[in-house]
Amino acid sequence: MSKNKIYTVLILLCSAILLYWLTQRTKPAPTTASLPQSKEAVPSLRPFWKALAIQTGENPADWLQRQRGQDSLLFEFFVQKILQSDPETAYSLWQNPGVDSLTKDVTAFWGSDNPEVVQARQQLTELLGRYPSLLQTAGGFSPDSLPSLPVPVGMVGLFQYQCVLSDSNLWIGLDLFMKESCRYYPTVDQLYLYQRRRTHPRHMPIAVARTLSEDLVDQLNPGSSSGKLLNQILREGRIMACLRLLLPETPDSLLLGYNPDQWNWICQNETDVWKNLVRSQALFSEDPLVTARYLSDGPFTSGLSPESPPALGRFLGDRIMQQWLANQKPPKGWIKALGQPEQILQESGYRGRS
């Protein structure tokens, strides 16, 4: 073989090795890996909000009888837990022209072929399909002991809740995912401007995934929502790790609910925020005012720039957990296999943005 041919072969071989090395380096970390879809049928979104419409000439007794005849448990939960009311008051509410108008608008919006609505419904189906795998890998459930998949129920909850999990149902307040420009939102009490930007349909699957993830983490780590700030932000890290597995194609900024400016701010100031948190000993504080500062929703984090995102504990907990998972070989059921908060922080090696 001539020297030129040998050099050509060597160059091709080196190129192939370099290409392989680069592809290995760019593989996603464990927290960004996609979970396989469940082969079981995923229940579709039940349009419960339509069943409440009062039919022409229907009196309260007839309406109540029809509701209980269709699904008594579903109806009673909605009235008692969502509306926190009684059947008679619920009937009066649904007689109100404003509620009737809202219901029709929800039906028109969520029954449309709007690409944003279609995408949100598709993402809902996909994340529910991944949920059984999340229970097994992160939760440690065996295949024969998996809890039943909750049935998604679409509701008009009169702006009370975005998402509520009951024993067998996943209630989704579709009236709170009608876009920021929805004509009702300016008159809704305690629905602030910074919250309205999270009423886009793209946020519906995130709210569902977060509700499921919070339930799983709190079930396997009872008590993690109280105590030291470090304990609570690591709970947020576990939740975010689950969110990323359920919605692997959704950007971190969207999972956290940050707008582009807020995301850019924390990416640029991450190290300073972390150093100040460590220096002030806030990580080990159990003061409710301190924990609220880093975990409560709002337009920004109190004491920081108005350009900062709210609930920075979620971001920091996510960063710590991402590094912990990247540095470990996560065992099956890693949510409950984690050690003490101080141990997790040390093993993660997190010291702010590198």
N, C-alpha and C positions, 0 to 999 in steps of 0.2 A: 504493500500500500504506500502511495506517495506521501511525502510530508504534508502537502496541502490537504489531502483527504483526511489525514490523521488530525490536523488542526481543526478541520471542519467538524469532524465527529466529536472532538473534545469540546468545541464551542457549543454544539447542540446539546451535549450531555450536561454541561454546566448550566445552560439556559433552562433545561428541564428541571434540574435540581433547584435552581433559584425560583422558578415558577412554583414548584411544589412548596418550598419554604414560605413564600409569600402567601399562598393560599391557606397554609396552616396558621400563619400569623393573623390573618384577617377573619378566622372563624369566630363566631360570636361566643362571648363568655357564657357560662352556665345560666345566668339570669336572663339572657336574651334569646336562648334557644327555644324554638317552637315546640309545643307539646303536640303529640299526635291527636288527630280528631277521633272522637268516639265513634265506633261503628254502629252504636245503638241510635235509634231514631231520636232526634232532638225535638222536643215539643215546640210547636209554633206559638207565636204571641197570641194569647187569647184576647179578643176584643171585648173585655168585660164592660167597658164604658158604654157600648152601644145598647146593652141589655137594660140599662137603667132608664132609657128614654120612656116617658109616659105616653102611652098610646091614646088615640083620640077617644074621649069619653071615659077613660079609665079612672075610677075613684081610688082613694087610698087603700081600701081593703082589697080591691082587685089587683092593684099594682103590687101590694105586699105579697099577696098570694102567688102572683106570677114570679116574683123574685125568689121567693123561697122554694117554689116548685122547680125552678131552673137549677139552682145550687144554693141551698140554704146556708151552708157553712161559709161559702164565698161571700154571700151577701151580708151575713152577720159580721164577719171579720171586717169587711169594708166599712160598714156603718159604725161599728163600735170602735175599731182601732184606727182607721184612716180618718173618718169624719169625726170620731169621738162624739157621736150623737145617738139618735134613736131613729127607728123607721119612719115615724110620723114627720120628724123634722127633715129627714132625707127626702121624703116625698115633696115637702114644701119647697126644698131647695131645687129639686128637679122641675118644679113648676115655674121657677123663676126664669123669665125670658133671658136674663144674662147667662145663667147656667146652660140653658138650652142652646144659646148662641155659641157658647164656648165648646160644648159637646160637638156641635155641627162642624166647628172650625177644626177641632182635633180629628174628627172623622175625615174631613176633606184633606187635611195636611198629611196625616199618617196613613191614609189610604191611597195617596197619590203615587205616581211613578217618578217623583222628584228624585234625581240621582243621589242626593244627600240622604234622603229617607231610605231609599233602597239600600244604600251602602251601610247605614246604621243597622237596619234590620238584618242584613247579611252578616255583619260583625257580631251581632247578638247571637245568631245561630252558631257561628264559628266558635265563639268563646264558650258557649254552653256545651258544644261538642268537645272542647278541650278540658272542661271542668273535671270529668272523671279521672283523666290522666293526672291532673294537678293533685287530686285527692290521694292518688297512689304514690306519686313521686315525692311531692313536698309534704303531704300529710301522713304518708305511711300506711294508708288503708290497704287492705288486701282486696283483690278483685271481687271476692265473694262477700265482702262486708261493706261495700260502697253504699252510702245513703242514696235514696232515690233523687233523681235530678228534679229540682224544683220547676214547676210549670210557670213560665212567664205570663203574667196577667197584665194587660194594658188597662190603665184606669185614668179617669179624670178625677184626681184627688183634690180638686179645688186649690191647687198650689200648695198643698201641705207637705208632700214628700216627693223626692225624685225616685227613690227606690226603697222598698221595705221587704224584708225576708220573713216569711211565716214558716210554719212547719212544712208545708208542701208547695207553697207558691212563692213566686218572686214578683212582687207588685211594682209596676213601673208607671210613674206619673207622667204620662205623655204630654200633659198640659204644661209641663216644665221643660219641655224640649222642643219648643216651637220657634226658635231663633230669637235673638235679642230684640228684633224689631216687632215682635208680637204685640198687638195693640192692647192686650190686657196687662202686660207686665208693669207699666208705669203706675198702675193703681193697686198693685198687689203689695200688701203691707209686709215690710221687712224683706223684700226682694230687692236688694241693693244693686247699684249699677255694676259693681265688680262681680256680682253673682249672675247678672243677666248674660254676661258674655259666655257663661258656661251652660246656656240653654240651647245651644246649637245641637242638632241631632247627633253630631259626631261625639258629643259628650254622653249620650245615653248608654252606649256599650261600656264606657269607662265607669259610669256610676254603678252599673250592674256588676261589673267585674270587681269593683272596690267593695261593694256590699258582700259579695260571695267571699272575697279574700279576707275581709275583716272578720266575718263569721268563722272562717276556718282557723285563722290565727288566734282569735280569742278562745276558740274551743280547745285548741291544743296548747295554748300558753295563757291560761287564766291568770289574771293579775298583771298582765303586761301593760295594761292601759292605765296603771297607776304607779305611784312610787317616784323614783328618781327620773329626771328628765332623760338621762341616758337610756333607761329602761323603756321609756315611752317612745323615744325616737327609733330605737331598734325594733319596736313593734311596727312602726311605720315602714322601716326597711323590709321587714318580712312581708308586709302587705304589698309593698311596691314590687318585690320579687315575684309575688304571685300574679300581680297585675301584668307584669311583663311577659309572663308565661301564657296568660290567657289572651293577651293582645300583643303578640310579638312584633307586629308591624306598626304599632302606634308609637310615635316619638315620645321620648321621656318627658319633654316639656308639656305635651298634651296630657299624659298620664298624671302629671303633677298639677295640671290646671293653670300653668303659667303662660302668659302671653309672650310674644317674642322678646319684648324689651325686658321683661322680668327674667326670662331665661338667660339672656345675654348678661344681665347684671350679676346674677349669682355665679355664672361661669367665670366672670372676671374677678369677683370678690370672694370666691369660695374659701381660699386660704385665710384671708383676713377674718372672715366670719368665724371660721373654725378656731383660729388662734384666740380671738376674743372670747369665744365660748369657753375654751379651756382655761384661759387666764382668769376669768371671772368666777371659776368653779361652778358655773351654772349647770354643767353636765350632771353634777351630783346633788343638785337642789331638788327638794320636794315641794318647794313653795308654789302653790297654784298659780300665782301671778307670773312666775318665771316660766312654768310649763305652758301656760296659756299664750305667752308671748311667742313661743316657738312652734306651737301646735294649733293655734286657733286660726280660723279663716278670717280674711279681712282684705282690704285693698293693698296692704303691704305689711311688713313685719315692724311692729312698734319699736322705736328707738333706732331704726335704720333708715336708709334713704327711701323716699317715697317711690323710687323706682325699683325697690327690692320686692321680691315676691312674698306672699304671706306663707305662714306655716313652714318656715325653713327647716323645722325638725324633720319633716317628711323628706326633704332633699338630702339632708345630712344622713339620716338613717338609711336612705337608699344608697348613698355613696359607700357607707360603711359596709352594708350588706353585700353590695356588688363586689367589693374587694375581698370580703370574707369568703364568698362563694368562689371567687376566682382563685383564691389561695388554698382552698380546701378541695377535697374530693367529696362533694356533698353526699351524705348517706341518704338512703331512702327514708323519708320522713324527717328531713332536716329541720322542719319548722319546730318540732318538739325535741330534736336532738341537740339544739344549741345550748351552750353553757351559760354561765353568768354574764351579764352585760359587760363587765370590765374585761372578762376573758375574750369575748367576741371582739371588742374594740382592739385589744392587743393583738389577737390573731389576724385581724384584718390588715393591720399595718397602716390604717388610714391616718393621715396627718394633714389633711387638706389637699387641695389640688396640687398634683406633682408637676 
